[in-house]
């Protein structure tokens, strides 16, 4: 059986009722306009999932002969992701972080962008699946201590985040069912993501590069500062390419 990747748009030139429908449904429910109805993404068995995730839906747009669909490969409904469920866990973590940062759009935007760049660099550099999984989790949670630091110290500098973030991440990752060894490495990365002189792995290197790509822009660094970061921080070919193109280095 071919397993379709999560949230991948597929255009199928077939009738939804056809037996080749990848969702496995014989007949799709349609509304009065003959359009396919919105279908719930997740069923009732969400485990430790943010409360609002259950309200999410996938939309399928019927454009005649072509049907544009978003396919969900959740383990809850009998499908098993090609990556062993890791994508589903990352999605749960992503949504949990958005819920945790509720009302703080700036910080939500930040970790979403860091995650996006980290994933792009990692996949372009062909890291292994375990490294990618750890990196994605760390990219989403790297600043998880920022609110506590603001409340506790009235400051949220990088070193304070490194100090306070790991324990908060450990609790969240455990709640979501992450393996302890994965959690340990994610906590290590959180505890060092503002430390640049002892980078000990590709996950660490890419996290730092992705964070810099976002911080250079958000902090409105000068071109000279961007060039300095480029030469001192960036090591991956993909990361260097993005930095050069983005900041015209």
C-alpha positions as CSV (number, residue, x, y, z in Angstrom):
1,X,0.0,0.0,0.0
2,X,1.4,3.4,-0.9
3,X,1.5,5.7,2.1
4,X,0.8,9.4,1.3
5,X,2.8,12.0,3.2
6,X,1.1,14.2,5.8
7,X,-0.4,17.5,4.5
8,X,0.6,16.8,1.0
9,X,-1.6,18.2,-1.8
10,X,-2.4,15.6,-4.3
11,X,-4.3,16.2,-7.5
12,X,-6.2,13.1,-8.5
13,X,-7.9,12.8,-11.9
14,X,-10.5,10.4,-10.7
15,X,-13.9,10.3,-9.1
16,X,-13.8,10.3,-5.4
17,X,-16.0,7.2,-5.3
18,X,-13.5,5.3,-7.4
19,X,-11.9,2.3,-5.7
20,X,-8.5,4.0,-6.1
21,X,-9.4,6.8,-3.7
22,X,-6.4,7.0,-1.3
23,X,-8.6,7.8,1.6
24,X,-10.2,4.4,1.3
25,X,-13.8,5.7,1.2
26,X,-16.2,4.2,-1.2
27,X,-18.5,7.2,-1.5
28,X,-17.8,10.7,-0.3
29,X,-20.5,12.7,1.4
30,X,-21.5,15.8,-0.6
31,X,-23.5,18.8,0.1
32,X,-26.3,20.3,-2.0
33,X,-23.9,22.0,-4.4
34,X,-22.3,18.6,-5.0
35,X,-19.1,19.7,-3.4
36,X,-17.3,17.3,-1.0
37,X,-18.1,18.1,2.6
38,X,-15.4,19.2,5.1
39,X,-14.2,16.1,6.9
40,X,-12.8,16.1,10.5
41,X,-9.1,15.5,10.6
42,X,-8.9,13.7,13.9
43,X,-11.2,11.4,15.6
44,X,-11.9,11.2,19.4
45,X,-8.8,9.4,20.4
46,X,-6.4,12.3,20.4
47,X,-3.8,11.6,23.1
48,X,-2.6,14.5,25.1
49,X,-3.4,16.8,22.3
50,X,-4.0,20.6,22.6
51,X,-7.7,21.2,23.1
52,X,-8.3,23.1,19.9
53,X,-6.7,20.5,17.6
54,X,-9.9,18.5,17.6
55,X,-11.7,21.4,15.9
56,X,-9.4,21.4,12.9
57,X,-10.7,20.2,9.6
58,X,-9.4,19.3,6.2
59,X,-11.0,20.9,3.2
60,X,-11.3,19.1,-0.1
61,X,-12.1,21.2,-3.1
62,X,-13.9,19.6,-5.9
63,X,-12.9,21.3,-9.2
64,X,-14.6,18.9,-11.5
65,X,-12.3,16.2,-13.0
66,X,-9.5,17.2,-10.6
67,X,-9.9,16.9,-6.9
68,X,-7.4,18.8,-4.8
69,X,-7.1,17.2,-1.4
70,X,-5.2,17.4,1.8
71,X,-4.6,13.9,3.1
72,X,-4.0,13.1,6.8
73,X,-2.1,9.9,7.7
74,X,-2.9,9.7,11.4
75,X,-2.4,6.6,13.4
76,X,-5.7,7.3,15.1
77,X,-7.7,6.3,12.0
78,X,-5.8,3.2,11.0
79,X,-3.1,4.8,8.9
80,X,0.5,4.6,9.8
81,X,2.8,7.4,8.6
82,X,5.7,6.4,6.4
83,X,8.0,7.9,9.1
84,X,6.6,5.8,11.9
85,X,4.3,8.6,13.2
86,X,7.1,11.1,13.8
87,X,5.4,13.7,11.6
88,X,2.2,13.4,13.6
89,X,4.1,13.9,16.8
90,X,5.9,17.0,15.4
91,X,2.5,18.4,14.4
92,X,1.1,17.8,17.9
93,X,4.1,19.5,19.4
94,X,3.8,22.4,16.9
95,X,0.1,23.0,17.9
96,X,0.9,22.6,21.6
97,X,3.5,25.3,21.3
98,X,1.1,27.6,19.6
99,X,-1.4,27.0,22.4
100,X,1.3,27.5,25.0
101,X,2.2,30.9,23.5
102,X,-1.4,31.9,23.1
103,X,-1.7,35.7,22.4
104,X,2.1,36.1,21.7
105,X,2.0,36.2,17.9
106,X,5.5,37.5,17.6
107,X,7.0,34.5,19.4
108,X,4.8,32.1,17.6
109,X,5.9,33.5,14.3
110,X,9.5,33.2,15.4
111,X,9.5,29.5,16.3
112,X,7.4,28.7,13.2
113,X,10.0,30.4,11.0
114,X,12.9,28.8,12.8
115,X,11.3,25.4,12.4
116,X,10.7,26.0,8.7
117,X,14.3,26.9,8.0
118,X,15.6,24.1,10.1
119,X,13.5,21.5,8.3
120,X,14.5,23.0,4.9
121,X,18.2,22.9,5.7
122,X,18.1,19.5,7.3
123,X,16.3,17.9,4.4
124,X,18.5,19.6,1.8
125,X,21.6,18.4,3.7
126,X,20.1,14.8,3.8
127,X,20.3,14.3,7.6
128,X,18.9,11.0,8.9
129,X,15.3,10.7,10.2
130,X,16.3,10.7,13.8
131,X,18.3,13.8,13.5
132,X,15.5,15.5,11.6
133,X,13.0,14.5,14.3
134,X,15.1,15.9,17.1
135,X,15.9,19.0,15.2
136,X,12.3,19.8,14.4
137,X,11.3,19.3,18.1
138,X,14.1,21.5,19.2
139,X,13.4,24.2,16.6
140,X,9.8,24.4,17.9
141,X,10.8,24.5,21.6
142,X,14.1,26.3,21.6
143,X,12.7,29.5,23.2
144,X,10.2,27.7,25.4
145,X,11.6,29.3,28.5
146,X,11.1,32.9,27.3
147,X,7.8,33.6,29.2
148,X,9.1,32.2,32.5
149,X,12.3,34.2,32.1
150,X,10.3,37.4,31.6
151,X,8.1,36.6,34.7
152,X,11.0,35.4,36.9
153,X,13.8,37.8,35.9
154,X,12.2,40.6,34.0
155,X,14.6,39.6,31.2
156,X,14.7,36.9,28.5
157,X,18.2,36.9,27.3
158,X,19.6,33.8,25.6
159,X,21.5,32.5,28.7
160,X,18.4,32.7,30.9
161,X,16.4,30.9,28.2
162,X,19.1,28.2,28.1
163,X,18.8,27.9,31.9
164,X,15.0,27.8,32.3
165,X,13.8,26.2,29.0
166,X,14.9,22.5,29.3
167,X,12.7,21.7,32.3
168,X,9.6,23.2,30.6
169,X,10.3,21.3,27.4
170,X,10.9,18.0,29.3
171,X,7.4,18.3,30.8
172,X,5.7,19.0,27.5
173,X,7.6,16.4,25.6
174,X,6.7,13.7,28.2
175,X,3.1,14.7,28.0
176,X,3.1,14.3,24.3
177,X,4.8,10.9,24.4
178,X,8.2,11.7,23.1
179,X,11.0,9.1,23.7
180,X,13.2,10.0,26.7
181,X,16.4,9.9,24.6
182,X,14.9,12.3,22.1
183,X,13.7,14.5,24.9
184,X,17.2,14.5,26.5
185,X,18.8,15.7,23.2
186,X,16.1,18.3,22.7
187,X,16.7,19.6,26.2
188,X,20.4,19.7,25.5
189,X,19.9,21.8,22.4
190,X,17.6,24.2,24.2
191,X,20.2,24.5,26.9
192,X,22.9,25.4,24.4
193,X,21.2,27.2,21.4
194,X,22.8,30.5,22.3
195,X,26.2,28.9,22.8
196,X,28.2,28.7,19.6
197,X,31.7,27.5,20.5
198,X,31.0,23.8,21.2
199,X,28.6,22.7,18.5
200,X,28.7,19.0,18.6
201,X,26.2,17.7,16.0
202,X,24.3,18.5,12.8
203,X,21.1,19.0,14.7
204,X,22.8,21.6,16.9
205,X,24.5,23.3,13.8
206,X,21.3,23.6,11.8
207,X,19.3,24.8,14.8
208,X,21.8,27.7,15.3
209,X,21.7,28.5,11.6
210,X,17.9,28.6,11.4
211,X,17.7,30.7,14.5
212,X,20.2,33.2,13.1
213,X,18.4,33.4,9.8
214,X,15.3,34.6,11.7
215,X,17.1,36.7,14.3
216,X,19.2,38.7,11.7
217,X,15.9,39.9,10.2
218,X,13.9,40.3,13.3
219,X,16.7,42.2,15.1
220,X,17.2,44.3,12.0
221,X,21.0,43.6,12.1
222,X,23.2,45.6,9.7
223,X,24.6,44.0,6.6
224,X,28.0,44.0,8.3
225,X,26.6,42.0,11.2
226,X,24.9,39.6,8.9
227,X,28.2,39.1,7.0
228,X,29.9,38.4,10.3
229,X,27.3,35.9,11.3
230,X,27.6,34.3,7.9
231,X,31.4,33.7,8.3
232,X,31.4,32.8,11.9
233,X,28.2,30.7,12.3
234,X,27.1,29.1,9.0
235,X,28.6,25.8,8.0
236,X,26.0,23.9,6.0
237,X,25.9,24.6,2.2
238,X,22.1,25.1,2.3
239,X,22.3,27.4,5.3
240,X,25.0,29.5,3.7
241,X,23.1,29.7,0.5
242,X,20.0,31.0,2.2
243,X,22.0,33.5,4.2
244,X,23.8,34.8,1.1
245,X,20.6,35.2,-0.9
246,X,18.5,36.6,1.9
247,X,20.9,39.3,3.0
248,X,22.8,39.8,-0.3
249,X,26.1,38.7,1.0
